[in-house]
Amino acid sequence: MLELEHGFRVVDVYTRLVPDGGPGRARAQTRTPDQLEREMHQAGITKSVIFPPARAETEYVAANNGVARRSVDRPFIAFARINGTEHPEGSPTGLLRNAVSRPKPYHTTPEDIEKYAYDDRFHGFVFDPTVDNYPDEDVLAVLEDVGLPLLVRAGVDAPPAELTETVLGHDFPVIVAQFGGHPLDRELMAQMIDLLDEYDECYLETSFVRYRQLLERAVLEHPDRVFFGSGAPACHPNVAVMEILTLDVSEDMLRRVFSKNVCRIIDALGPDAALRR
């Protein structure tokens, strides 16, 4: 694809990278670090948050370290993937499963959170509740202590109501991926935009949000709370950037979505933050 020329500084908060040799690699859904870097350059993206894919019943230490190694001397900012033991308690099934569940060796512990938080290779955390359940109270307490942002993949199988029950309202930034409506659920996306009025530490990212009306509504109603995400490699970053460029909002709001908003939350994405060597 041709290189985009748009004049904005763009940073990306949602990019998946499979470390070399990872199990179950699907060729059509992966890119090498060099390929990702080239595609980001084509789209005019200066820095990207990257993280390994979710895999059930898996310890993420090796995958997280692999992503961090491949960030060196590249415009990538690594987030550590975590998992949990908790199920939403809004149903009898969730209560029962929590009552009988016990941590396994692959589950993220409070000590793991501290290690990642004080390792300068990592700048936040990411988890997918549809694969890895939710962090327990001990892990959430340490997340509050360290204060790094938590990127959450939400949607039909992890709707906004579950997020309010489990992670929203804590004292750390929560970035809800895909407006909380994956895959393409308008009603859930609208509900998630409504929740921005209630939770000051909640933010939305734009990957795979294909509805212009919802994107424009979120940007106009909450201009400081929307972050650009490409969804690469599943979506080419050129496509994701163009979807934002075509919104009927002011140039100042575009600048906020593309970089200014998220740089207030993730210092490493700022223009003055040097690449780690």
MOPE-V264395 format. One record per run of one state. SS is the DSSP state (h for helix, s for strand, l for the rest). FROM is the first residue (numbers start at 1). LEN is the number of residues. Records with the same first field share a line. If there is no record, write none. Layout:
SS=FROM-LEN + FROM-LEN
This chain:
l=1-9 + 17-10 + 30-3 + 43-2 + 52-9 + 70-6 + 82-4 + 87-5 + 101-9 + 118-4 + 133-1 + 135-2 + 147-2 + 156-2 + 159-1 + 167-7 + 183-3 + 196-6 + 206-6 + 222-4 + 228-4 + 233-4 + 246-5 + 264-3 + 270-8
s=10-7 + 45-7 + 76-6 + 86-1 + 122-7 + 134-1 + 149-7 + 158-1 + 174-9 + 202-4 + 226-2 + 232-1
h=27-3 + 33-10 + 61-9 + 92-9 + 110-8 + 129-4 + 137-10 + 160-7 + 186-10 + 212-10 + 237-9 + 251-13 + 267-3
